[in-house]
Amino acid sequence: MFLSPPSRVFTSLSAVFETRGVPAALRLTFFELAVAFVLSVIIGLVIGLAVGLQPFARRSFMPIILLIYATPQITILPLFILYFGIGAASKIAFA
């Protein structure tokens, strides 16, 4: 009753992509997503290897990692916005 059927959504999808500003917004979003993914893989790989291979790093970083893991992400978002601003940097850092 409140949602359109999928067939109607798919037929009107081309009209949405032809709307002025939507392709540019999608390009920017995919760019931010790609940069955030690459940075997270690099940082995660470095920290993961360090914590997994070095006992001192495991003892040092594991409490911090568990604390960050237990904190809901939505509570950290305002801090990222305050520190990095409203632009792409806060979105990339949060991702």
PDB file of N, CA, C and O in Angstrom:
ATOM      1  N   MET A   1       0.817  -1.181   0.000  1.00  0.00           N
ATOM      2  CA  MET A   1       0.000   0.000   0.000  1.00  0.00           C
ATOM      3  C   MET A   1       0.875   1.265   0.000  1.00  0.00           C
ATOM      4  O   MET A   1       0.546   2.247  -0.665  1.00  0.00           O
ATOM      5  N   PHE A   2       1.994   1.237   0.750  1.00  0.00           N
ATOM      6  CA  PHE A   2       2.846   2.413   0.835  1.00  0.00           C
ATOM      7  C   PHE A   2       4.049   2.350  -0.106  1.00  0.00           C
ATOM      8  O   PHE A   2       4.704   3.366  -0.339  1.00  0.00           O
ATOM      9  N   LEU A   3       4.344   1.177  -0.644  1.00  0.00           N
ATOM     10  CA  LEU A   3       5.503   1.000  -1.509  1.00  0.00           C
ATOM     11  C   LEU A   3       5.058   0.728  -2.935  1.00  0.00           C
ATOM     12  O   LEU A   3       4.034   0.087  -3.174  1.00  0.00           O
ATOM     13  N   SER A   4       5.846   1.228  -3.876  1.00  0.00           N
ATOM     14  CA  SER A   4       5.571   0.949  -5.280  1.00  0.00           C
ATOM     15  C   SER A   4       6.028  -0.466  -5.615  1.00  0.00           C
ATOM     16  O   SER A   4       6.967  -0.979  -5.008  1.00  0.00           O
ATOM     17  N   PRO A   5       5.369  -1.090  -6.574  1.00  0.00           N
ATOM     18  CA  PRO A   5       5.827  -2.421  -6.984  1.00  0.00           C
ATOM     19  C   PRO A   5       7.186  -2.324  -7.680  1.00  0.00           C
ATOM     20  O   PRO A   5       7.479  -1.303  -8.302  1.00  0.00           O
ATOM     21  N   PRO A   6       8.016  -3.357  -7.589  1.00  0.00           N
ATOM     22  CA  PRO A   6       9.351  -3.317  -8.194  1.00  0.00           C
ATOM     23  C   PRO A   6       9.334  -3.039  -9.693  1.00  0.00           C
ATOM     24  O   PRO A   6      10.240  -2.380 -10.202  1.00  0.00           O
ATOM     25  N   SER A   7       8.334  -3.523 -10.403  1.00  0.00           N
ATOM     26  CA  SER A   7       8.278  -3.279 -11.848  1.00  0.00           C
ATOM     27  C   SER A   7       8.159  -1.788 -12.144  1.00  0.00           C
ATOM     28  O   SER A   7       8.768  -1.294 -13.093  1.00  0.00           O
ATOM     29  N   ARG A   8       7.392  -1.082 -11.352  1.00  0.00           N
ATOM     30  CA  ARG A   8       7.245   0.367 -11.551  1.00  0.00           C
ATOM     31  C   ARG A   8       8.526   1.113 -11.178  1.00  0.00           C
ATOM     32  O   ARG A   8       8.877   2.111 -11.808  1.00  0.00           O
ATOM     33  N   VAL A   9       9.206   0.633 -10.171  1.00  0.00           N
ATOM     34  CA  VAL A   9      10.467   1.248  -9.762  1.00  0.00           C
ATOM     35  C   VAL A   9      11.501   1.092 -10.864  1.00  0.00           C
ATOM     36  O   VAL A   9      12.192   2.052 -11.207  1.00  0.00           O
ATOM     37  N   PHE A  10      11.616  -0.105 -11.422  1.00  0.00           N
ATOM     38  CA  PHE A  10      12.614  -0.348 -12.473  1.00  0.00           C
ATOM     39  C   PHE A  10      12.313   0.432 -13.748  1.00  0.00           C
ATOM     40  O   PHE A  10      13.237   0.873 -14.431  1.00  0.00           O
ATOM     41  N   THR A  11      11.046   0.608 -14.077  1.00  0.00           N
ATOM     42  CA  THR A  11      10.727   1.367 -15.286  1.00  0.00           C
ATOM     43  C   THR A  11      11.008   2.854 -15.116  1.00  0.00           C
ATOM     44  O   THR A  11      11.323   3.532 -16.095  1.00  0.00           O
ATOM     45  N   SER A  12      10.902   3.370 -13.914  1.00  0.00           N
ATOM     46  CA  SER A  12      11.158   4.790 -13.695  1.00  0.00           C
ATOM     47  C   SER A  12      12.608   5.074 -13.296  1.00  0.00           C
ATOM     48  O   SER A  12      12.968   6.228 -13.061  1.00  0.00           O
ATOM     49  N   LEU A  13      13.431   4.048 -13.219  1.00  0.00           N
ATOM     50  CA  LEU A  13      14.829   4.223 -12.823  1.00  0.00           C
ATOM     51  C   LEU A  13      15.604   5.066 -13.827  1.00  0.00           C
ATOM     52  O   LEU A  13      16.471   5.847 -13.433  1.00  0.00           O
ATOM     53  N   SER A  14      15.313   4.925 -15.100  1.00  0.00           N
ATOM     54  CA  SER A  14      16.009   5.728 -16.113  1.00  0.00           C
ATOM     55  C   SER A  14      15.702   7.212 -15.950  1.00  0.00           C
ATOM     56  O   SER A  14      16.570   8.052 -16.186  1.00  0.00           O
ATOM     57  N   ALA A  15      14.484   7.538 -15.550  1.00  0.00           N
ATOM     58  CA  ALA A  15      14.130   8.945 -15.330  1.00  0.00           C
ATOM     59  C   ALA A  15      14.900   9.524 -14.144  1.00  0.00           C
ATOM     60  O   ALA A  15      15.245  10.705 -14.137  1.00  0.00           O
ATOM     61  N   VAL A  16      15.161   8.700 -13.159  1.00  0.00           N
ATOM     62  CA  VAL A  16      15.926   9.167 -11.999  1.00  0.00           C
ATOM     63  C   VAL A  16      17.364   9.463 -12.401  1.00  0.00           C
ATOM     64  O   VAL A  16      17.930  10.479 -11.997  1.00  0.00           O
ATOM     65  N   PHE A  17      17.962   8.564 -13.206  1.00  0.00           N
ATOM     66  CA  PHE A  17      19.347   8.772 -13.630  1.00  0.00           C
ATOM     67  C   PHE A  17      19.493   9.940 -14.592  1.00  0.00           C
ATOM     68  O   PHE A  17      20.584  10.497 -14.713  1.00  0.00           O
ATOM     69  N   GLU A  18      18.431  10.323 -15.275  1.00  0.00           N
ATOM     70  CA  GLU A  18      18.478  11.468 -16.180  1.00  0.00           C
ATOM     71  C   GLU A  18      18.272  12.796 -15.453  1.00  0.00           C
ATOM     72  O   GLU A  18      18.473  13.859 -16.041  1.00  0.00           O
ATOM     73  N   THR A  19      17.879  12.746 -14.201  1.00  0.00           N
ATOM     74  CA  THR A  19      17.680  13.957 -13.418  1.00  0.00           C
ATOM     75  C   THR A  19      19.010  14.663 -13.221  1.00  0.00           C
ATOM     76  O   THR A  19      20.032  14.030 -12.954  1.00  0.00           O
ATOM     77  N   ARG A  20      18.985  15.984 -13.355  1.00  0.00           N
ATOM     78  CA  ARG A  20      20.213  16.766 -13.239  1.00  0.00           C
ATOM     79  C   ARG A  20      20.815  16.617 -11.843  1.00  0.00           C
ATOM     80  O   ARG A  20      20.118  16.787 -10.842  1.00  0.00           O
ATOM     81  N   GLY A  21      22.085  16.305 -11.779  1.00  0.00           N
ATOM     82  CA  GLY A  21      22.798  16.197 -10.517  1.00  0.00           C
ATOM     83  C   GLY A  21      22.945  14.785  -9.994  1.00  0.00           C
ATOM     84  O   GLY A  21      23.854  14.518  -9.207  1.00  0.00           O
ATOM     85  N   VAL A  22      22.083  13.872 -10.405  1.00  0.00           N
ATOM     86  CA  VAL A  22      22.147  12.509  -9.886  1.00  0.00           C
ATOM     87  C   VAL A  22      23.404  11.780 -10.365  1.00  0.00           C
ATOM     88  O   VAL A  22      24.070  11.153  -9.541  1.00  0.00           O
ATOM     89  N   PRO A  23      23.768  11.828 -11.659  1.00  0.00           N
ATOM     90  CA  PRO A  23      25.004  11.133 -12.062  1.00  0.00           C
ATOM     91  C   PRO A  23      26.254  11.668 -11.360  1.00  0.00           C
ATOM     92  O   PRO A  23      27.134  10.892 -10.988  1.00  0.00           O
ATOM     93  N   ALA A  24      26.337  12.975 -11.180  1.00  0.00           N
ATOM     94  CA  ALA A  24      27.494  13.543 -10.481  1.00  0.00           C
ATOM     95  C   ALA A  24      27.524  13.105  -9.021  1.00  0.00           C
ATOM     96  O   ALA A  24      28.592  12.816  -8.482  1.00  0.00           O
ATOM     97  N   ALA A  25      26.368  13.054  -8.384  1.00  0.00           N
ATOM     98  CA  ALA A  25      26.305  12.615  -6.991  1.00  0.00           C
ATOM     99  C   ALA A  25      26.679  11.139  -6.865  1.00  0.00           C
ATOM    100  O   ALA A  25      27.337  10.743  -5.903  1.00  0.00           O
ATOM    101  N   LEU A  26      26.260  10.331  -7.834  1.00  0.00           N
ATOM    102  CA  LEU A  26      26.634   8.914  -7.803  1.00  0.00           C
ATOM    103  C   LEU A  26      28.126   8.720  -8.018  1.00  0.00           C
ATOM    104  O   LEU A  26      28.741   7.877  -7.366  1.00  0.00           O
ATOM    105  N   ARG A  27      28.723   9.502  -8.936  1.00  0.00           N
ATOM    106  CA  ARG A  27      30.167   9.408  -9.150  1.00  0.00           C
ATOM    107  C   ARG A  27      30.926   9.766  -7.876  1.00  0.00           C
ATOM    108  O   ARG A  27      31.879   9.082  -7.503  1.00  0.00           O
ATOM    109  N   LEU A  28      30.507  10.833  -7.214  1.00  0.00           N
ATOM    110  CA  LEU A  28      31.165  11.252  -5.978  1.00  0.00           C
ATOM    111  C   LEU A  28      31.012  10.191  -4.892  1.00  0.00           C
ATOM    112  O   LEU A  28      31.965   9.898  -4.170  1.00  0.00           O
ATOM    113  N   THR A  29      29.831   9.622  -4.775  1.00  0.00           N
ATOM    114  CA  THR A  29      29.595   8.589  -3.772  1.00  0.00           C
ATOM    115  C   THR A  29      30.445   7.359  -4.028  1.00  0.00           C
ATOM    116  O   THR A  29      31.031   6.809  -3.095  1.00  0.00           O
ATOM    117  N   PHE A  30      30.522   6.916  -5.284  1.00  0.00           N
ATOM    118  CA  PHE A  30      31.345   5.742  -5.597  1.00  0.00           C
ATOM    119  C   PHE A  30      32.831   6.031  -5.416  1.00  0.00           C
ATOM    120  O   PHE A  30      33.588   5.137  -5.037  1.00  0.00           O
ATOM    121  N   PHE A  31      33.260   7.259  -5.678  1.00  0.00           N
ATOM    122  CA  PHE A  31      34.653   7.630  -5.431  1.00  0.00           C
ATOM    123  C   PHE A  31      34.967   7.560  -3.938  1.00  0.00           C
ATOM    124  O   PHE A  31      35.977   6.980  -3.540  1.00  0.00           O
ATOM    125  N   GLU A  32      34.096   8.154  -3.110  1.00  0.00           N
ATOM    126  CA  GLU A  32      34.301   8.112  -1.661  1.00  0.00           C
ATOM    127  C   GLU A  32      34.282   6.678  -1.140  1.00  0.00           C
ATOM    128  O   GLU A  32      35.058   6.327  -0.252  1.00  0.00           O
ATOM    129  N   LEU A  33      33.400   5.856  -1.690  1.00  0.00           N
ATOM    130  CA  LEU A  33      33.326   4.462  -1.286  1.00  0.00           C
ATOM    131  C   LEU A  33      34.597   3.711  -1.646  1.00  0.00           C
ATOM    132  O   LEU A  33      35.100   2.922  -0.845  1.00  0.00           O
ATOM    133  N   ALA A  34      35.123   3.948  -2.844  1.00  0.00           N
ATOM    134  CA  ALA A  34      36.344   3.273  -3.286  1.00  0.00           C
ATOM    135  C   ALA A  34      37.545   3.685  -2.441  1.00  0.00           C
ATOM    136  O   ALA A  34      38.342   2.838  -2.035  1.00  0.00           O
ATOM    137  N   VAL A  35      37.675   4.981  -2.176  1.00  0.00           N
ATOM    138  CA  VAL A  35      38.793   5.460  -1.354  1.00  0.00           C
ATOM    139  C   VAL A  35      38.693   4.894   0.059  1.00  0.00           C
ATOM    140  O   VAL A  35      39.695   4.457   0.624  1.00  0.00           O
ATOM    141  N   ALA A  36      37.493   4.901   0.630  1.00  0.00           N
ATOM    142  CA  ALA A  36      37.304   4.367   1.981  1.00  0.00           C
ATOM    143  C   ALA A  36      37.617   2.875   2.024  1.00  0.00           C
ATOM    144  O   ALA A  36      38.212   2.395   2.989  1.00  0.00           O
ATOM    145  N   PHE A  37      37.221   2.138   0.986  1.00  0.00           N
ATOM    146  CA  PHE A  37      37.495   0.705   0.959  1.00  0.00           C
ATOM    147  C   PHE A  37      38.990   0.430   0.875  1.00  0.00           C
ATOM    148  O   PHE A  37      39.506  -0.419   1.601  1.00  0.00           O
ATOM    149  N   VAL A  38      39.686   1.138  -0.003  1.00  0.00           N
ATOM    150  CA  VAL A  38      41.124   0.928  -0.156  1.00  0.00           C
ATOM    151  C   VAL A  38      41.859   1.273   1.134  1.00  0.00           C
ATOM    152  O   VAL A  38      42.728   0.519   1.570  1.00  0.00           O
ATOM    153  N   LEU A  39      41.520   2.403   1.748  1.00  0.00           N
ATOM    154  CA  LEU A  39      42.163   2.782   3.008  1.00  0.00           C
ATOM    155  C   LEU A  39      41.869   1.786   4.122  1.00  0.00           C
ATOM    156  O   LEU A  39      42.753   1.460   4.914  1.00  0.00           O
ATOM    157  N   SER A  40      40.639   1.304   4.185  1.00  0.00           N
ATOM    158  CA  SER A  40      40.306   0.356   5.252  1.00  0.00           C
ATOM    159  C   SER A  40      41.017  -0.976   5.058  1.00  0.00           C
ATOM    160  O   SER A  40      41.417  -1.611   6.034  1.00  0.00           O
ATOM    161  N   VAL A  41      41.178  -1.401   3.819  1.00  0.00           N
ATOM    162  CA  VAL A  41      41.911  -2.646   3.570  1.00  0.00           C
ATOM    163  C   VAL A  41      43.374  -2.482   3.964  1.00  0.00           C
ATOM    164  O   VAL A  41      43.941  -3.357   4.619  1.00  0.00           O
ATOM    165  N   ILE A  42      43.987  -1.371   3.573  1.00  0.00           N
ATOM    166  CA  ILE A  42      45.398  -1.153   3.894  1.00  0.00           C
ATOM    167  C   ILE A  42      45.612  -1.050   5.409  1.00  0.00           C
ATOM    168  O   ILE A  42      46.479  -1.725   5.964  1.00  0.00           O
ATOM    169  N   ILE A  43      44.821  -0.208   6.067  1.00  0.00           N
ATOM    170  CA  ILE A  43      44.971  -0.020   7.513  1.00  0.00           C
ATOM    171  C   ILE A  43      44.634  -1.311   8.263  1.00  0.00           C
ATOM    172  O   ILE A  43      45.336  -1.684   9.204  1.00  0.00           O
ATOM    173  N   GLY A  44      43.568  -1.990   7.852  1.00  0.00           N
ATOM    174  CA  GLY A  44      43.184  -3.237   8.502  1.00  0.00           C
ATOM    175  C   GLY A  44      44.222  -4.320   8.335  1.00  0.00           C
ATOM    176  O   GLY A  44      44.478  -5.089   9.262  1.00  0.00           O
ATOM    177  N   LEU A  45      44.821  -4.389   7.162  1.00  0.00           N
ATOM    178  CA  LEU A  45      45.858  -5.391   6.917  1.00  0.00           C
ATOM    179  C   LEU A  45      47.088  -5.125   7.776  1.00  0.00           C
ATOM    180  O   LEU A  45      47.648  -6.047   8.368  1.00  0.00           O
ATOM    181  N   VAL A  46      47.506  -3.872   7.842  1.00  0.00           N
ATOM    182  CA  VAL A  46      48.685  -3.530   8.642  1.00  0.00           C
ATOM    183  C   VAL A  46      48.433  -3.803  10.130  1.00  0.00           C
ATOM    184  O   VAL A  46      49.254  -4.437  10.792  1.00  0.00           O
ATOM    185  N   ILE A  47      47.313  -3.330  10.646  1.00  0.00           N
ATOM    186  CA  ILE A  47      47.018  -3.530  12.069  1.00  0.00           C
ATOM    187  C   ILE A  47      46.766  -5.006  12.362  1.00  0.00           C
ATOM    188  O   ILE A  47      47.202  -5.514  13.395  1.00  0.00           O
ATOM    189  N   GLY A  48      46.071  -5.692  11.468  1.00  0.00           N
ATOM    190  CA  GLY A  48      45.797  -7.110  11.672  1.00  0.00           C
ATOM    191  C   GLY A  48      47.060  -7.951  11.699  1.00  0.00           C
ATOM    192  O   GLY A  48      47.204  -8.836  12.542  1.00  0.00           O
ATOM    193  N   LEU A  49      47.973  -7.677  10.779  1.00  0.00           N
ATOM    194  CA  LEU A  49      49.240  -8.408  10.791  1.00  0.00           C
ATOM    195  C   LEU A  49      50.072  -8.085  12.022  1.00  0.00           C
ATOM    196  O   LEU A  49      50.689  -8.970  12.615  1.00  0.00           O
ATOM    197  N   ALA A  50      50.087  -6.812  12.403  1.00  0.00           N
ATOM    198  CA  ALA A  50      50.862  -6.422  13.584  1.00  0.00           C
ATOM    199  C   ALA A  50      50.312  -7.086  14.842  1.00  0.00           C
ATOM    200  O   ALA A  50      51.071  -7.618  15.651  1.00  0.00           O
ATOM    201  N   VAL A  51      48.992  -7.054  15.003  1.00  0.00           N
ATOM    202  CA  VAL A  51      48.384  -7.648  16.197  1.00  0.00           C
ATOM    203  C   VAL A  51      48.492  -9.168  16.159  1.00  0.00           C
ATOM    204  O   VAL A  51      48.653  -9.807  17.199  1.00  0.00           O
ATOM    205  N   GLY A  52      48.404  -9.744  14.972  1.00  0.00           N
ATOM    206  CA  GLY A  52      48.462 -11.196  14.874  1.00  0.00           C
ATOM    207  C   GLY A  52      49.849 -11.783  15.014  1.00  0.00           C
ATOM    208  O   GLY A  52      50.004 -12.917  15.468  1.00  0.00           O
ATOM    209  N   LEU A  53      50.856 -11.024  14.629  1.00  0.00           N
ATOM    210  CA  LEU A  53      52.211 -11.578  14.619  1.00  0.00           C
ATOM    211  C   LEU A  53      53.076 -11.143  15.793  1.00  0.00           C
ATOM    212  O   LEU A  53      54.026 -11.845  16.139  1.00  0.00           O
ATOM    213  N   GLN A  54      52.782 -10.027  16.406  1.00  0.00           N
ATOM    214  CA  GLN A  54      53.631  -9.507  17.487  1.00  0.00           C
ATOM    215  C   GLN A  54      52.888  -9.577  18.827  1.00  0.00           C
ATOM    216  O   GLN A  54      51.830  -8.965  18.970  1.00  0.00           O
ATOM    217  N   PRO A  55      53.413 -10.298  19.791  1.00  0.00           N
ATOM    218  CA  PRO A  55      52.743 -10.372  21.105  1.00  0.00           C
ATOM    219  C   PRO A  55      52.634  -9.018  21.802  1.00  0.00           C
ATOM    220  O   PRO A  55      51.634  -8.743  22.465  1.00  0.00           O
ATOM    221  N   PHE A  56      53.660  -8.167  21.658  1.00  0.00           N
ATOM    222  CA  PHE A  56      53.593  -6.851  22.298  1.00  0.00           C
ATOM    223  C   PHE A  56      52.485  -6.007  21.678  1.00  0.00           C
ATOM    224  O   PHE A  56      51.745  -5.333  22.394  1.00  0.00           O
ATOM    225  N   ALA A  57      52.368  -6.039  20.355  1.00  0.00           N
ATOM    226  CA  ALA A  57      51.305  -5.287  19.679  1.00  0.00           C
ATOM    227  C   ALA A  57      49.935  -5.843  20.050  1.00  0.00           C
ATOM    228  O   ALA A  57      48.975  -5.084  20.187  1.00  0.00           O
ATOM    229  N   ARG A  58      49.836  -7.158  20.215  1.00  0.00           N
ATOM    230  CA  ARG A  58      48.563  -7.764  20.615  1.00  0.00           C
ATOM    231  C   ARG A  58      48.143  -7.274  21.993  1.00  0.00           C
ATOM    232  O   ARG A  58      46.987  -6.905  22.200  1.00  0.00           O
ATOM    233  N   ARG A  59      49.082  -7.269  22.932  1.00  0.00           N
ATOM    234  CA  ARG A  59      48.763  -6.804  24.286  1.00  0.00           C
ATOM    235  C   ARG A  59      48.463  -5.315  24.301  1.00  0.00           C
ATOM    236  O   ARG A  59      47.655  -4.862  25.112  1.00  0.00           O
ATOM    237  N   SER A  60      49.088  -4.548  23.431  1.00  0.00           N
ATOM    238  CA  SER A  60      48.911  -3.098  23.421  1.00  0.00           C
ATOM    239  C   SER A  60      47.632  -2.669  22.712  1.00  0.00           C
ATOM    240  O   SER A  60      46.889  -1.824  23.210  1.00  0.00           O
ATOM    241  N   PHE A  61      47.381  -3.260  21.544  1.00  0.00           N
ATOM    242  CA  PHE A  61      46.278  -2.780  20.706  1.00  0.00           C
ATOM    243  C   PHE A  61      44.961  -3.523  20.904  1.00  0.00           C
ATOM    244  O   PHE A  61      43.903  -2.982  20.583  1.00  0.00           O
ATOM    245  N   MET A  62      44.998  -4.730  21.417  1.00  0.00           N
ATOM    246  CA  MET A  62      43.769  -5.512  21.521  1.00  0.00           C
ATOM    247  C   MET A  62      42.714  -4.857  22.416  1.00  0.00           C
ATOM    248  O   MET A  62      41.542  -4.883  22.042  1.00  0.00           O
ATOM    249  N   PRO A  63      43.046  -4.276  23.562  1.00  0.00           N
ATOM    250  CA  PRO A  63      42.006  -3.584  24.341  1.00  0.00           C
ATOM    251  C   PRO A  63      41.392  -2.401  23.587  1.00  0.00           C
ATOM    252  O   PRO A  63      40.191  -2.156  23.693  1.00  0.00           O
ATOM    253  N   ILE A  64      42.199  -1.680  22.839  1.00  0.00           N
ATOM    254  CA  ILE A  64      41.686  -0.545  22.067  1.00  0.00           C
ATOM    255  C   ILE A  64      40.774  -1.038  20.952  1.00  0.00           C
ATOM    256  O   ILE A  64      39.715  -0.459  20.711  1.00  0.00           O
ATOM    257  N   ILE A  65      41.180  -2.096  20.278  1.00  0.00           N
ATOM    258  CA  ILE A  65      40.370  -2.654  19.196  1.00  0.00           C
ATOM    259  C   ILE A  65      39.036  -3.162  19.728  1.00  0.00           C
ATOM    260  O   ILE A  65      37.997  -2.937  19.109  1.00  0.00           O
ATOM    261  N   LEU A  66      39.057  -3.839  20.862  1.00  0.00           N
ATOM    262  CA  LEU A  66      37.814  -4.347  21.446  1.00  0.00           C
ATOM    263  C   LEU A  66      36.914  -3.211  21.921  1.00  0.00           C
ATOM    264  O   LEU A  66      35.691  -3.314  21.827  1.00  0.00           O
ATOM    265  N   LEU A  67      37.496  -2.143  22.422  1.00  0.00           N
ATOM    266  CA  LEU A  67      36.703  -0.988  22.842  1.00  0.00           C
ATOM    267  C   LEU A  67      36.030  -0.329  21.647  1.00  0.00           C
ATOM    268  O   LEU A  67      34.849   0.012  21.711  1.00  0.00           O
ATOM    269  N   ILE A  68      36.761  -0.149  20.572  1.00  0.00           N
ATOM    270  CA  ILE A  68      36.186   0.459  19.368  1.00  0.00           C
ATOM    271  C   ILE A  68      35.129  -0.461  18.758  1.00  0.00           C
ATOM    272  O   ILE A  68      34.100   0.004  18.267  1.00  0.00           O
ATOM    273  N   TYR A  69      35.390  -1.763  18.793  1.00  0.00           N
ATOM    274  CA  TYR A  69      34.454  -2.725  18.229  1.00  0.00           C
ATOM    275  C   TYR A  69      33.138  -2.746  18.997  1.00  0.00           C
ATOM    276  O   TYR A  69      32.077  -2.950  18.407  1.00  0.00           O
ATOM    277  N   ALA A  70      33.202  -2.536  20.321  1.00  0.00           N
ATOM    278  CA  ALA A  70      32.000  -2.586  21.151  1.00  0.00           C
ATOM    279  C   ALA A  70      31.203  -1.292  21.110  1.00  0.00           C
ATOM    280  O   ALA A  70      30.042  -1.274  21.519  1.00  0.00           O
ATOM    281  N   THR A  71      31.801  -0.211  20.625  1.00  0.00           N
ATOM    282  CA  THR A  71      31.109   1.073  20.579  1.00  0.00           C
ATOM    283  C   THR A  71      30.238   1.142  19.328  1.00  0.00           C
ATOM    284  O   THR A  71      30.735   0.874  18.234  1.00  0.00           O
ATOM    285  N   PRO A  72      28.957   1.491  19.450  1.00  0.00           N
ATOM    286  CA  PRO A  72      28.118   1.622  18.260  1.00  0.00           C
ATOM    287  C   PRO A  72      28.667   2.723  17.339  1.00  0.00           C
ATOM    288  O   PRO A  72      29.025   3.804  17.806  1.00  0.00           O
ATOM    289  N   GLN A  73      28.729   2.444  16.046  1.00  0.00           N
ATOM    290  CA  GLN A  73      29.337   3.384  15.105  1.00  0.00           C
ATOM    291  C   GLN A  73      28.581   4.700  15.025  1.00  0.00           C
ATOM    292  O   GLN A  73      29.192   5.748  14.813  1.00  0.00           O
ATOM    293  N   ILE A  74      27.293   4.668  15.187  1.00  0.00           N
ATOM    294  CA  ILE A  74      26.506   5.889  15.048  1.00  0.00           C
ATOM    295  C   ILE A  74      26.838   6.891  16.152  1.00  0.00           C
ATOM    296  O   ILE A  74      26.614   8.089  15.980  1.00  0.00           O
ATOM    297  N   THR A  75      27.365   6.423  17.274  1.00  0.00           N
ATOM    298  CA  THR A  75      27.750   7.354  18.331  1.00  0.00           C
ATOM    299  C   THR A  75      29.073   8.053  18.022  1.00  0.00           C
ATOM    300  O   THR A  75      29.367   9.106  18.589  1.00  0.00           O
ATOM    301  N   ILE A  76      29.870   7.474  17.127  1.00  0.00           N
ATOM    302  CA  ILE A  76      31.158   8.059  16.766  1.00  0.00           C
ATOM    303  C   ILE A  76      31.016   9.063  15.616  1.00  0.00           C
ATOM    304  O   ILE A  76      31.872   9.931  15.446  1.00  0.00           O
ATOM    305  N   LEU A  77      29.947   8.952  14.831  1.00  0.00           N
ATOM    306  CA  LEU A  77      29.774   9.803  13.652  1.00  0.00           C
ATOM    307  C   LEU A  77      29.849  11.298  13.953  1.00  0.00           C
ATOM    308  O   LEU A  77      30.522  12.009  13.207  1.00  0.00           O
ATOM    309  N   PRO A  78      29.199  11.824  15.001  1.00  0.00           N
ATOM    310  CA  PRO A  78      29.335  13.263  15.267  1.00  0.00           C
ATOM    311  C   PRO A  78      30.771  13.700  15.530  1.00  0.00           C
ATOM    312  O   PRO A  78      31.147  14.822  15.188  1.00  0.00           O
ATOM    313  N   LEU A  79      31.571  12.837  16.127  1.00  0.00           N
ATOM    314  CA  LEU A  79      32.972  13.185  16.362  1.00  0.00           C
ATOM    315  C   LEU A  79      33.739  13.297  15.049  1.00  0.00           C
ATOM    316  O   LEU A  79      34.567  14.193  14.887  1.00  0.00           O
ATOM    317  N   PHE A  80      33.467  12.395  14.115  1.00  0.00           N
ATOM    318  CA  PHE A  80      34.105  12.473  12.801  1.00  0.00           C
ATOM    319  C   PHE A  80      33.696  13.739  12.068  1.00  0.00           C
ATOM    320  O   PHE A  80      34.525  14.372  11.414  1.00  0.00           O
ATOM    321  N   ILE A  81      32.432  14.112  12.171  1.00  0.00           N
ATOM    322  CA  ILE A  81      31.957  15.324  11.497  1.00  0.00           C
ATOM    323  C   ILE A  81      32.586  16.557  12.127  1.00  0.00           C
ATOM    324  O   ILE A  81      32.952  17.489  11.411  1.00  0.00           O
ATOM    325  N   LEU A  82      32.719  16.585  13.446  1.00  0.00           N
ATOM    326  CA  LEU A  82      33.362  17.725  14.100  1.00  0.00           C
ATOM    327  C   LEU A  82      34.833  17.835  13.739  1.00  0.00           C
ATOM    328  O   LEU A  82      35.349  18.937  13.549  1.00  0.00           O
ATOM    329  N   TYR A  83      35.507  16.706  13.645  1.00  0.00           N
ATOM    330  CA  TYR A  83      36.941  16.729  13.388  1.00  0.00           C
ATOM    331  C   TYR A  83      37.266  16.951  11.914  1.00  0.00           C
ATOM    332  O   TYR A  83      38.138  17.759  11.591  1.00  0.00           O
ATOM    333  N   PHE A  84      36.579  16.247  11.017  1.00  0.00           N
ATOM    334  CA  PHE A  84      36.906  16.305   9.599  1.00  0.00           C
ATOM    335  C   PHE A  84      36.018  17.257   8.797  1.00  0.00           C
ATOM    336  O   PHE A  84      36.339  17.559   7.647  1.00  0.00           O
ATOM    337  N   GLY A  85      34.921  17.733   9.366  1.00  0.00           N
ATOM    338  CA  GLY A  85      34.016  18.616   8.630  1.00  0.00           C
ATOM    339  C   GLY A  85      32.902  17.828   7.955  1.00  0.00           C
ATOM    340  O   GLY A  85      32.780  16.616   8.132  1.00  0.00           O
ATOM    341  N   ILE A  86      32.091  18.541   7.177  1.00  0.00           N
ATOM    342  CA  ILE A  86      30.933  17.911   6.559  1.00  0.00           C
ATOM    343  C   ILE A  86      31.278  17.283   5.211  1.00  0.00           C
ATOM    344  O   ILE A  86      30.476  16.512   4.686  1.00  0.00           O
ATOM    345  N   GLY A  87      32.407  17.574   4.648  1.00  0.00           N
ATOM    346  CA  GLY A  87      32.764  17.131   3.306  1.00  0.00           C
ATOM    347  C   GLY A  87      33.080  15.657   3.190  1.00  0.00           C
ATOM    348  O   GLY A  87      32.683  14.840   4.021  1.00  0.00           O
ATOM    349  N   ALA A  88      33.801  15.345   2.139  1.00  0.00           N
ATOM    350  CA  ALA A  88      34.125  13.952   1.818  1.00  0.00           C
ATOM    351  C   ALA A  88      35.064  13.316   2.835  1.00  0.00           C
ATOM    352  O   ALA A  88      35.027  12.101   3.027  1.00  0.00           O
ATOM    353  N   ALA A  89      35.896  14.106   3.485  1.00  0.00           N
ATOM    354  CA  ALA A  89      36.873  13.547   4.421  1.00  0.00           C
ATOM    355  C   ALA A  89      36.198  12.836   5.589  1.00  0.00           C
ATOM    356  O   ALA A  89      36.662  11.775   6.005  1.00  0.00           O
ATOM    357  N   SER A  90      35.113  13.395   6.130  1.00  0.00           N
ATOM    358  CA  SER A  90      34.435  12.746   7.242  1.00  0.00           C
ATOM    359  C   SER A  90      33.747  11.471   6.798  1.00  0.00           C
ATOM    360  O   SER A  90      33.695  10.500   7.553  1.00  0.00           O
ATOM    361  N   LYS A  91      33.217  11.460   5.579  1.00  0.00           N
ATOM    362  CA  LYS A  91      32.559  10.246   5.074  1.00  0.00           C
ATOM    363  C   LYS A  91      33.579   9.139   4.849  1.00  0.00           C
ATOM    364  O   LYS A  91      33.325   7.979   5.173  1.00  0.00           O
ATOM    365  N   ILE A  92      34.728   9.496   4.294  1.00  0.00           N
ATOM    366  CA  ILE A  92      35.770   8.497   4.051  1.00  0.00           C
ATOM    367  C   ILE A  92      36.329   7.978   5.369  1.00  0.00           C
ATOM    368  O   ILE A  92      36.523   6.773   5.529  1.00  0.00           O
ATOM    369  N   ALA A  93      36.589   8.875   6.310  1.00  0.00           N
ATOM    370  CA  ALA A  93      37.153   8.460   7.599  1.00  0.00           C
ATOM    371  C   ALA A  93      36.150   7.600   8.368  1.00  0.00           C
ATOM    372  O   ALA A  93      36.546   6.634   9.020  1.00  0.00           O
ATOM    373  N   PHE A  94      34.883   7.929   8.305  1.00  0.00           N
ATOM    374  CA  PHE A  94      33.869   7.140   9.014  1.00  0.00           C
ATOM    375  C   PHE A  94      33.715   5.767   8.393  1.00  0.00           C
ATOM    376  O   PHE A  94      33.524   4.777   9.099  1.00  0.00           O
ATOM    377  N   ALA A  95      33.798   5.705   7.071  1.00  0.00           N
ATOM    378  CA  ALA A  95      33.656   4.398   6.401  1.00  0.00           C
ATOM    379  C   ALA A  95      34.827   3.514   6.709  1.00  0.00           C
ATOM    380  O   ALA A  95      34.885   2.379   6.236  1.00  0.00           O
TER     381      ALA A  95
END
